[in-house]
Every structure is written in structure tokens, then in C-alpha cells.
Amino acid sequence: MLFKKYESNLVGNDYVFGDIHGMYDYFKYCLKKLNFDKTKDRVFCLGDLIDRGNENLEMLALLNEKWFYSIIGNHEQMFMEYMLGEIDSYVYYYNGGEWTNKYTHEELMPYYYLVYKLPLVIQVGNVGLVHGDINYTYWDDFINNLYNNYENCIWGRNRISRNIDNNIIGIDK
């Protein structure tokens, strides 16, 4: 699934986190500071739930929670490629994936399937969430061409590296 849309939260708050990188305890600490209520609030993550930190499976397990949503980031993509043998283990370990050495392939497969189901882009109300870059002027054009822009959505950094802050027409943020 490339795109998932959610209505605005009318009963609680929505929080957006990016690049948690396996820091589950710190993430939970942040939720506590926000007085997060999982019965009415929601969390949307911009990918990179894993790698570099020590609590990667705990982060991935959150994908089973009804209040937790995430898009795929480049570290989830590398994890999937690693699991399929499509990326050299040295490259993945260098980028923070050495934590996978603690587990067998069979132990990691349930998490692979959780990551495999993640969308590339999420829209919450009139707010668009993407891990990498949007190289379109119009939101609808971007959404209609996601398949052709997969790599840019995950790895692109043009807008941030060039400090481009113009709005995307058809979406508020």
C-alpha cells in the first residue's frame, strides 16, 4: 500500500514523530511528558523506527497498536532488503542494522511483515506525511504518481537541503 488517509482526530490529539531509531524508552518518556492517552490520542511516525538504538523490536511491535501509525523510512527499507538478501549485510550494519545479529531470520520475519505493510505516505486530515521528499507542486499529482516516486519519498532530501519551504498546493502542511 502506497497511500493511507485518516480523518482528523476529533476526540484527542495527534502527534507526529520522526526518526526514533530504536529509542523506545525515550519515545515512551516523550509520550508521558505529553500526557498521551492511547484511548483517544494517536501517534504518526515518519519512518526510521529502527536502527542505531537498542530497542528496535520494541519500536516495531508498536505497529500492532491501534493508536500507532507509521510510514516507511529508508531504515525500514534497508531492513526489508537485508531480510530478503538484497543488500549487503555490511552496508546495513554500517547504517545501524547490527542489532539484527541478535536474532535469527525466523525471529525477525514477523517484523518484516509488519514493515512490509507500511504505507509510503499518510494523510491525516489535510496534513501530508512523507519520510523523504516531495517533488511536486500539487498534492494530488504527488499522490497519483507515488509508484514512480518511491525512492524520492524515502531517500530524497532536495527540499530540506535547498531550504525549499513553499507549500504543496492541496494540502495544508
MODAVEN-V516522 format. One record per run of one state. SS is the DSSP state (H for helix, E for strand, C for the rest). FROM is the first residue (numbers start at 1). TO is the last residue. If there is no record, write none. Layout:
# MODAVEN-V516522
((SS | FROM | TO) (SS | FROM | TO))
This chain:
# MODAVEN-V516522
((C | 1 | 2) (E | 3 | 6) (C | 7 | 13) (E | 14 | 17) (C | 18 | 23) (H | 24 | 33) (C | 34 | 41) (E | 42 | 45) (C | 46 | 55) (H | 56 | 64) (C | 65 | 67) (E | 68 | 71) (C | 72 | 73) (H | 74 | 83) (C | 84 | 88) (H | 89 | 94) (C | 95 | 96) (H | 97 | 102) (C | 103 | 104) (H | 105 | 116) (C | 117 | 118) (E | 119 | 119) (C | 120 | 120) (E | 121 | 124) (C | 125 | 126) (E | 127 | 130) (C | 131 | 137) (E | 138 | 138) (H | 139 | 144) (C | 145 | 146) (H | 147 | 155) (C | 156 | 157) (H | 158 | 161) (C | 162 | 168) (E | 169 | 169) (C | 170 | 173))
